[in-house]
Structures are given as structure tokens and as C-alpha cells.
Amino acid sequence: MEEVCADSVCRQCGKPLEKKSAGRRRIYCSDECRRLWVKKHPSLYKHECMFCGKEYESQTKNQKFCSHDCYIRNRFWRQEDTEEIMKLILAGKKVPMVPKWLKDILNGEAK
């Protein structure tokens, strides 16, 4: 049932692959070769942090924040923080960290 296909070789080590009569075409000869290839050739996706707006790369498609700190600050954002930022803005002082969604609202770019 299994035959060796001459043009089908492992993507990682180059060993010939056995072709099965049914199912998916194999790319790697073993799980070990698959893990090594993925480790050496990471897929990087570009994202923009939902909190600080910084552009960053990650290996996952759905990551929303550039760091755990941005996630925590976004997750536990309080009304008091918004009031404090507004006081600093109205006083003309520098604001240390403003979330991207708040910047969009202040700039009139809210959806």
C-alpha cells in the first residue's frame, strides 16, 4: 500500500517520504522533523497593540497586546484613570500612558 515517491522528501532532513494511498500528502518524515522546521522557520505576524498602539510582531495570528503589562492595563482600566488623564490634558501636562482607544476618541476617530 505504501510506496516511496521520488520527488517527495522531508522538508527538514531530506529523507524520502512514503506516500500513502489515502489521506494528506506528508511534508515531514516525523513529528521531530516538523517541530525542528517550525522552530527554525517561525511565521511572524504584524500587529498593533490595542492599548498603546505600538507595532510589534508575534508568532500568533490573534495576539492583541504587545506585552502582559498592556493587557493588564487595558483589562483593568478604571473610570478614575480616565478622569486623571483628562485633568492632565486640560492642565497642559504630559500624560504618561494613554490607551489607543482613548486617543482615538480624543482625536474624533471613534467608530
N, C-alpha and C positions, 0 to 999 in steps of 0.2 A: 504494500500500500504506500509506503514512503519511498520516495526517490530523491536522489541528490540532483539539484538543479545547478548547472554550471555557472550561470550568471547570478545566482543568489548566494551572497556571502554575508556574514555577520558585520554589521555596521561598526562595531567596536574592534574586534580582533581579526576579522578577515577569514574566519573559518567557513567552509561551505555549509550551507543550511539544508536540512532535509525538508523537502516540500511534501506537505500532506495533501490528500485528495480533496478534503473539505476544510472549510474554515478560513480564517485570515492568513494572509501571507506573513511569514515570520520576518523580522528585521534583525533580531539578535539571537544568538545561539543559546543564551541562558539569562536568567534574571541578574546574575552578577555582571554580565557584559552590558545589559540595559542600564543598570544603576551607574556603572562607571561612565558610560557615554553621556547620560543625563548630567552627571556631576561635572564632567569636563566641558559640556556644551550647554550651559544654563540659558533658558529663554528669559529675557528681561523685558518687562512691560513698563511703559512710561505712564506715570500717574501725576495728579496734582492733589496735594493734601487738602482734605476738606476743612481742616482747621486753620492752618497757617498759609495755605496757598503755594507752598514750596513744591517745585517739581522734583520728582525722585523716581528711581527705578526699583522694581521688585520682581520676584520670580512668580508671583501670583497675579492672576488677571483682575481679581476683585478687591485688592487692598485699597483702603480708603484714606489711611493716615500714614504719614511718613515716620512716625515714632509712637511709642506707647504713651509718651508724655502728651502728645497732641490728641490721642484718643481719649485719655483720661480728662483732659481739659475740656474737650468737646462734650463728652458724656455727662460730666457733672457741672456743666455751665449753669450759673445761677443768675437770677434777676439782679442781685446785688452787684455782680460783676459788670453787668450792662450799665447800671446806674453809675458805678465808679468810672467806667470808661467815658461815659457821656460828660461827667464832671471834668475829667482831664481834658477832653476835647474842647469843651466850652471855655475852659480856663487857658487854652492855648498851650498846654503842656504836652510833652511826649508821652505816648501810650506804649507801654512795653510789649503787649501782645494783643492783637485784635483778631478774632476768628474771621475767616474768609467770608462766611455768610453774613456777618455783621458789616464787614467792609462793603459787600455788595448792596446791602440795604442803605448804608450811609451814602453810597455813590449813586443811588437810584437805579440800580441794576437788578432789583428783586423781581422774581417771577410772579 
